Amino acid sequence: MKVLRLLAIAMLMGSSAFAQTSPERELELAKAMFDAGKYAETVSLVRKALSITNFTDPQRVELHRIAGLASFNLGDTSAAKESFISLLRLNPDYVLDPFVAPPPAIRLFEQVRKENADELALVRQLLQVRAEQQKRAAEEKKKQDEERATRRIVTIERRPMWMNFLPFGAGQFLQERTEWGIVFAISQGITAVTSIVAYWAIEGLKTEQIDTLTDRLTPTGLFELTRKGIPASAVGQRDAWRVVKWSSGGAFYLAYALGVIDAVLHHTGDRVKETRETPTTRLQITPLPGGAYAGITITF
């Protein structure tokens, strides 16, 4: 088993000589050396790696743990304490695994924690502040990303006064008072159509009539005049349609006047309107000879 560990270490060292140094490779090599019982080489490797390689905080914690246990196994209590305090400065609440570390090493680790309690309390506060700052930064970044994900569109809606005098609820629709716009549009539309229908109904009652006049200049002494008029039999219908025409016409102008007054009273002038447009994604497939072309179009 020990031969296999030494062979694995040799392979790792050989590969690291030809490959670019990486934190993961250095950590793996330190673990392999520690498991093989090469504690002095482990401590030396860890110190060198920490000085030249950019590790994450969890990786540094693991390296300090390995170096501390290796120094403890070598009987170098001072070096072990130095590694343990470096570990605790990164993670003040770290606990050694009792299935990996021997009880004497755990007692030494807890002694270091107790001797540096004040410093570690300050470290906890600093770590908490840093965590809160990172959380706020992440929330701010998320907010900025959401704002960038939508496009802000600012438009100025023109609302000139003269548009309030247009019929069929135009002023109300312009003011986005849709319900009242529909009311005035329907009432004015019905009355206008009724008045027009009555007008054409009256025109439809007219027929050609011939009036005979006495004229001495003609051979017969008579002159015929052709005109269009309403026969006596249709006078009653004409009068009825006239009532409809004038009453519906009056109702139209009354509804129009009420609509104009209402629009003028609610007139607000020009308005600045802000909208946000979310990018849209569209899949496009175009047939080509012998195949097809597919693409995704994002519209901002």
Buried (B, 14 or more C-beta within 10 A) or exposed (E): EEEEBBEBBEEBBEEBEEEEEEBEBBBBBBBBBBBBEBBEBBBBBBEEBBEEBEBEEEBBBBBBBBBBBBBBBBEBEEBBBBBBBBBBBBBBEBEBEEEEBEEEBBEBBEEBBEEBEEEBEEBEEEBEEEEEEEEEEEEEEEEEEEEEEEEEEEEEEEBEEEBBEBBBBBBBBBBEBEEBBBBBBEBBBBBBEBBBBBBEBBEEBBEEEEEEEEEEEEEEEEEEEEEEEBEEEBEEBBEEBBEBBEBBBEBBBEBBEBBBEBBEEBBEEEEEEEEEEEEEEEEEEEEEEEEEEEEEEEEE
